Every structure is written in structure tokens, then in C-alpha cells.
Amino acid sequence: MKNTLKKSLESSWIIIQLVVPIYIIADVLYFYNILSYVAFIFEPFTSILDLPPEAALAIISGVFLNLYAAVAFAAPLDLTVQQWSILAIFLGVCHSLIVENIIIRKLGISSFYSYSLRLFGGLLIGYSATFLPHNWFESTITTEIFEKETYNSFIALLLGSFYNAILLTIKIIILISILIFIMDFIKNLSFIKKSSKNISKSFSIIVGIFLGITYGAGILIKESNNLSKNDVFYISTFLMICHAIIEDTLLFVIFGADFTIVVAIRTIWAILLSYLLLKIYCIKSNKFFSS
């Protein structure tokens, strides 16, 4: 309990330091329409995902930093439920690339394959969601979305932005704290501890889906020598597309993303792409593994 509480407090402090300033910076950029001068550079990517050009900063910060930075940049935008869901799908697959690639590398998967799969896979999976009917998307937990406000002065902008940033931070902290308690409880179950010592493909995938790449791949790293290269390749591919499916998705559900569609699309594509790429890998031998 003490360790879990400590992790929650540490995470909360990181979130406060990250989300509040980024949210205010995003509001200032939108208020003065500064993004309009550079957003066109990223328009090919945002247009593929049917997102406004202003969502470029959310995408970039999510890809290179983390999801907290991404939602802080996206929160001031007036995105629809479908757009929030598409953003959740893309960034669910393609976030924190540099950090998580270090973990994937330890399994023997090359950086080129890791980056290519998550970047182009994220675009493909997100793009597929643009073809779904708008009425399929519903806000499954809350219909409250941060609406873009108009301000009469810079001071009013800062005060309003700070207030909304605090509200956003509180919501994220509550969500993350609850998830940390749940995840720590799951990790300490006797079944999980016993299973982690007897690694299997199904167990690794299940752990990765719910607890993320760090924990799922961590178990794999310990026992990867006992698995075939085909098994490691398949599990790694699956987890790069579909990991931390609950935690990552709920972060976007705060703003109205459809939980069911996001989870379903990422899971289905993970199964399809993992199977297809495994077949190609078997033909091409060790092409995707680093030396």
C-alpha cells in the first residue's frame, strides 16, 4: 500500500509539472492563432486521420513524449467524439516511441521495425476508423468535453486556461491513481507471480495488453531465451499495436472518446497485423531482428 501510494504521488507530481504548463501554452498558441503559420506542414498527417491541422502538436508531443502531453495540447481543441477516438487509436499505438523502443530493443527487435510498425501501423489503424459512421461513436463514460472558450484579454486567457488546466490535471490524477492501485493489486496476485515464472505466449500478451509494454516486455526479457524467435517476434508485434489498452484509452475517454470502438479496433488490428507479419517474418527469416 505504501509503495502504491508513493507511486501515485510521484505520478501526480509529474502530471502537474507536465500538463499545466503545456495546456496553458497550447491555449496561448490557439488564442493568437500562431499554429496556423506552421500547422500546414503537418496537414498531410492530420488529414489522413481526419483531424484539424491544430492537432499536430498533440500528435508530435504524444509520439515523442507521452500521452499526458498529447491530451494537454488536444484538450483546448473542439474535437468531436470520433476525432477523440481516432486520436486515441493513433496515439495508443504510436506514443513514447523513443523510450519504449529501448525496451523493445532488448527483445532483439530492430529499431527500424519498431518505429516503422508503430508509426505506419498507427496511421493505418487510425485511418481505418475514419470510415466508420459518425453515429457509431458515443461518449461511453462522460459527455463533458473541454469546449474552446473566447477571452477578452490575455489575463483572462491565462486565468481561464489555468483553471481548465487544473481541472484536467485533477481528472488525470484521479484516473491514474485508481489505475495504479488496480494494476499493483493485479501484479501482486499469486497467479500473476507464479505465471511470470512460467512464461507463455498467451500470458505475455495478456499482461502486455492490460499492464503495458514496460511490464509485459519486462517479463519477456527475463525469459526470452526460452522462447523461439517466432514467438518473441509475434508477441512483440502484437504488444506494440495493442498494449495498456485500458489505461491509455481511459485517458482519452475523459474527453469523450468511445472506449468500445478504440479497444475493439486496436485489438482486431493487432491480431490481423501480428498474424500477417509473422507469416512474412517466417519467409524472410531473421530480417527484422537486430544483430
C-alpha positions as CSV (number, residue, x, y, z in Angstrom):
1,M,0.0,0.0,0.0
2,K,2.8,2.4,0.9
3,N,4.6,1.7,-2.4
4,T,1.4,2.2,-4.4
5,L,0.6,5.4,-2.6
6,K,4.2,6.6,-3.3
7,K,3.9,5.8,-7.0
8,S,0.6,7.7,-7.1
9,L,2.1,10.8,-5.5
10,E,5.1,10.7,-7.8
11,S,2.9,10.3,-10.9
12,S,0.7,13.1,-9.7
13,W,3.6,15.5,-9.4
14,I,4.9,14.6,-12.8
15,I,1.4,15.1,-14.3
16,I,1.1,18.5,-12.6
17,Q,4.5,19.7,-13.9
18,L,3.7,18.5,-17.4
19,V,0.0,19.1,-18.1
20,V,-0.5,22.5,-16.5
21,P,2.2,24.5,-18.5
22,I,1.6,22.6,-21.7
23,Y,-2.2,23.2,-21.5
24,I,-1.6,27.0,-20.9
25,I,1.0,27.1,-23.8
26,A,-1.5,25.4,-26.1
27,D,-4.2,27.9,-25.2
28,V,-1.9,30.8,-25.9
29,L,-0.9,29.4,-29.2
30,Y,-4.6,28.9,-30.2
31,F,-5.6,32.3,-28.9
32,Y,-3.1,34.1,-31.0
33,N,-3.6,31.7,-34.0
34,I,0.1,31.0,-34.1
35,L,-0.4,27.4,-35.1
36,S,-1.9,28.5,-38.4
37,Y,1.5,29.5,-39.6
38,V,3.1,26.1,-39.1
39,A,0.2,23.6,-39.0
40,F,0.1,23.3,-42.8
41,I,3.4,21.4,-42.6
42,F,1.7,18.5,-40.7
43,E,-1.6,18.7,-42.6
44,P,-0.9,15.5,-44.6
45,F,-0.7,13.6,-41.4
46,T,-3.7,15.2,-39.7
47,S,-5.8,15.0,-42.9
48,I,-5.2,11.2,-43.1
49,L,-6.7,10.9,-39.6
50,D,-9.5,13.4,-40.3
51,L,-8.2,15.7,-37.6
52,P,-7.8,19.5,-37.7
53,P,-4.2,20.8,-38.5
54,E,-4.1,22.2,-35.0
55,A,-3.9,18.7,-33.6
56,A,-0.4,18.4,-35.0
57,L,1.2,19.4,-31.6
58,A,-0.8,16.8,-29.8
59,I,0.4,14.2,-32.2
60,I,4.0,15.2,-32.1
61,S,4.1,15.5,-28.3
62,G,2.4,12.1,-28.0
63,V,4.8,10.4,-30.4
64,F,8.0,11.8,-28.9
65,L,6.9,12.4,-25.3
66,N,3.8,10.8,-23.7
67,L,0.0,10.7,-23.8
68,Y,-0.3,13.3,-21.0
69,A,1.4,15.9,-23.1
70,A,-0.7,14.9,-26.0
71,V,-4.1,15.3,-24.3
72,A,-2.9,18.7,-22.8
73,F,-2.3,20.0,-26.3
74,A,-5.5,18.5,-27.7
75,A,-7.8,19.5,-24.8
76,P,-8.4,23.1,-25.9
77,L,-9.5,21.9,-29.4
78,D,-13.1,21.4,-30.1
79,L,-12.8,17.8,-31.3
80,T,-15.7,15.5,-31.9
81,V,-16.2,12.1,-30.2
82,Q,-15.0,10.4,-33.4
83,Q,-11.9,12.6,-33.6
84,W,-11.0,12.0,-30.0
85,S,-11.4,8.3,-30.6
86,I,-9.2,8.4,-33.7
87,L,-6.6,10.3,-31.8
88,A,-6.8,7.7,-29.0
89,I,-6.3,4.9,-31.6
90,F,-3.3,6.5,-33.3
91,L,-1.5,7.6,-30.1
92,G,-2.4,4.4,-28.4
93,V,-0.3,2.6,-31.0
94,C,2.3,5.3,-31.6
95,H,3.4,7.1,-28.4
96,S,6.6,7.4,-26.4
97,L,8.4,5.8,-29.3
98,I,12.0,6.6,-28.1
99,V,11.5,5.3,-24.5
100,E,9.5,2.2,-25.4
101,N,11.8,1.3,-28.3
102,I,14.6,0.9,-25.8
103,I,12.6,-1.9,-24.1
104,I,11.6,-3.5,-27.4
105,R,15.3,-3.5,-28.5
106,K,16.2,-5.7,-25.5
107,L,14.0,-8.4,-27.0
108,G,16.1,-8.3,-30.2
109,I,13.7,-6.4,-32.3
110,S,15.3,-3.7,-34.5
111,S,14.6,0.0,-34.1
112,F,13.7,0.3,-37.7
113,Y,11.0,-2.4,-37.4
114,S,9.7,-1.0,-34.1
115,Y,9.4,2.6,-35.4
116,S,8.0,1.7,-38.8
117,L,5.4,-0.7,-37.3
118,R,4.1,1.8,-34.7
119,L,4.2,4.9,-36.9
120,F,2.7,3.5,-40.1
121,G,0.6,1.0,-38.2
122,G,-0.8,3.8,-36.1
123,L,-1.7,5.8,-39.3
124,L,-3.3,2.8,-41.0
125,I,-5.4,1.8,-37.9
126,G,-6.4,5.4,-37.2
127,Y,-7.2,5.9,-40.9
128,S,-9.5,2.8,-40.9
129,A,-11.6,4.4,-38.1
130,T,-12.4,7.4,-40.3
131,F,-14.6,5.2,-42.5
132,L,-16.8,4.2,-39.6
133,P,-20.2,6.0,-39.4
134,H,-20.3,9.0,-37.1
135,N,-23.3,7.6,-35.2
136,W,-21.3,4.6,-34.2
137,F,-19.2,6.8,-31.9
138,E,-20.6,7.6,-28.4
139,S,-19.1,9.0,-25.3
140,T,-19.2,5.9,-23.1
141,I,-18.2,7.4,-19.7
142,T,-18.7,11.2,-19.9
143,T,-20.1,13.6,-22.4
144,E,-18.2,16.5,-20.9
145,I,-15.6,17.9,-23.3
146,F,-13.5,20.9,-22.8
147,E,-15.0,23.5,-25.1
148,K,-12.9,26.2,-26.7
149,E,-13.6,29.4,-24.9
150,T,-13.2,33.0,-26.1
151,Y,-11.3,35.5,-23.9
152,N,-11.4,39.3,-23.9
153,S,-7.8,39.8,-22.7
154,F,-4.5,38.0,-22.2
155,I,-5.0,38.0,-18.4
156,A,-8.5,36.4,-18.8
157,L,-6.9,33.9,-21.1
158,L,-4.2,32.9,-18.5
159,L,-6.8,32.7,-15.7
160,G,-9.2,30.6,-17.7
161,S,-6.5,28.4,-19.1
162,F,-5.0,27.8,-15.6
163,Y,-8.4,26.9,-14.2
164,N,-9.1,24.4,-17.0
165,A,-5.6,23.0,-16.7
166,I,-6.1,22.3,-13.0
167,L,-9.5,20.6,-13.8
168,L,-7.8,18.5,-16.4
169,T,-4.9,17.6,-14.1
170,I,-7.3,16.6,-11.3
171,K,-9.2,14.3,-13.6
172,I,-6.0,12.7,-14.9
173,I,-4.6,12.3,-11.4
174,I,-7.7,10.6,-10.1
175,L,-7.8,8.2,-13.1
176,I,-4.1,7.4,-12.9
177,S,-4.2,6.9,-9.1
178,I,-7.1,4.4,-9.4
179,L,-5.4,2.6,-12.2
180,I,-2.1,2.4,-10.3
181,F,-3.9,0.8,-7.3
182,I,-5.7,-1.7,-9.6
183,M,-2.6,-2.6,-11.6
184,D,-0.4,-3.0,-8.4
185,F,-3.1,-5.3,-7.0
186,I,-3.1,-7.4,-10.1
187,K,0.7,-7.6,-10.2
188,N,0.8,-8.9,-6.6
189,L,-1.8,-11.6,-7.2
190,S,-0.3,-15.0,-6.6
191,F,-1.5,-16.2,-10.0
192,I,0.5,-13.4,-11.7
193,K,3.6,-14.0,-9.7
194,K,3.5,-17.8,-10.5
195,S,2.7,-17.3,-14.1
196,S,5.5,-14.8,-14.6
197,K,8.0,-17.5,-13.7
198,N,6.5,-19.8,-16.3
199,I,6.3,-17.6,-19.3
200,S,3.9,-18.4,-22.1
201,K,2.8,-16.6,-25.2
202,S,-0.8,-16.1,-24.0
203,F,0.3,-14.8,-20.6
204,S,2.8,-12.3,-22.0
205,I,0.2,-10.9,-24.4
206,I,-2.5,-10.7,-21.7
207,V,-0.1,-8.9,-19.3
208,G,1.1,-6.5,-22.1
209,I,-2.5,-5.7,-23.1
210,F,-3.5,-4.7,-19.6
211,L,-0.3,-3.6,-18.0
212,G,1.6,-2.2,-21.0
213,I,4.9,-2.7,-22.8
214,T,7.1,-2.0,-19.9
215,Y,5.7,-4.8,-17.7
216,G,4.7,-7.2,-20.4
217,A,8.0,-6.9,-22.2
218,G,9.8,-7.0,-18.9
219,I,8.5,-10.5,-18.3
220,L,9.5,-11.5,-21.8
221,I,13.0,-10.1,-21.4
222,K,13.6,-12.3,-18.4
223,E,12.5,-15.5,-20.2
224,S,13.0,-14.6,-23.9
225,N,15.8,-17.2,-24.2
226,N,13.2,-19.9,-23.5
227,L,11.0,-18.8,-26.4
228,S,11.6,-19.2,-30.1
229,K,12.3,-16.1,-32.2
230,N,9.0,-16.5,-33.9
231,D,7.2,-16.3,-30.6
232,V,9.2,-13.3,-29.5
233,F,8.5,-11.6,-32.8
234,Y,4.8,-12.3,-32.7
235,I,4.3,-11.2,-29.1
236,S,6.4,-8.0,-29.6
237,T,4.5,-7.1,-32.7
238,F,1.1,-7.7,-31.0
239,L,2.1,-5.6,-27.9
240,M,3.5,-2.7,-30.0
241,I,0.0,-2.3,-31.5
242,C,-2.1,-3.3,-28.5
243,H,-0.7,-2.5,-25.1
244,A,-2.0,-0.8,-21.9
245,I,-5.4,-0.9,-23.7
246,I,-7.4,0.2,-20.6
247,E,-5.1,2.9,-19.1
248,D,-4.3,4.6,-22.4
249,T,-7.9,4.5,-23.7
250,L,-9.5,5.9,-20.5
251,L,-7.2,8.9,-20.6
252,F,-8.9,9.9,-23.9
253,V,-12.4,8.8,-22.7
254,I,-12.2,11.7,-20.2
255,F,-12.8,14.0,-23.2
256,G,-15.4,11.8,-24.9
257,A,-13.6,9.1,-26.9
258,D,-15.6,6.0,-27.4
259,F,-14.0,3.3,-25.2
260,T,-15.5,0.3,-27.0
261,I,-14.5,1.3,-30.5
262,V,-11.0,2.3,-29.6
263,V,-10.4,-1.0,-27.8
264,A,-12.1,-3.1,-30.5
265,I,-10.2,-1.5,-33.4
266,R,-6.8,-1.8,-31.7
267,T,-7.4,-5.4,-30.7
268,I,-8.7,-6.5,-34.1
269,W,-5.8,-4.9,-36.0
270,A,-3.2,-6.3,-33.6
271,I,-4.5,-9.8,-34.3
272,L,-4.5,-9.3,-38.1
273,L,-1.2,-7.5,-38.4
274,S,0.6,-9.8,-36.0
275,Y,-0.5,-12.9,-37.9
276,L,0.3,-11.3,-41.3
277,L,3.7,-10.0,-40.3
278,L,4.6,-13.3,-38.6
279,K,3.9,-15.1,-41.9
280,I,6.2,-12.6,-43.7
281,Y,8.8,-12.9,-41.0
282,C,8.9,-16.7,-41.3
283,I,9.5,-16.3,-45.1
284,K,12.1,-13.6,-44.7
285,S,13.9,-15.3,-41.8
286,N,15.7,-13.0,-39.4
287,K,15.4,-9.9,-41.5
288,F,13.7,-7.8,-38.8
289,F,15.9,-8.9,-35.9
290,S,19.0,-6.8,-35.0
291,S,22.3,-8.4,-35.0
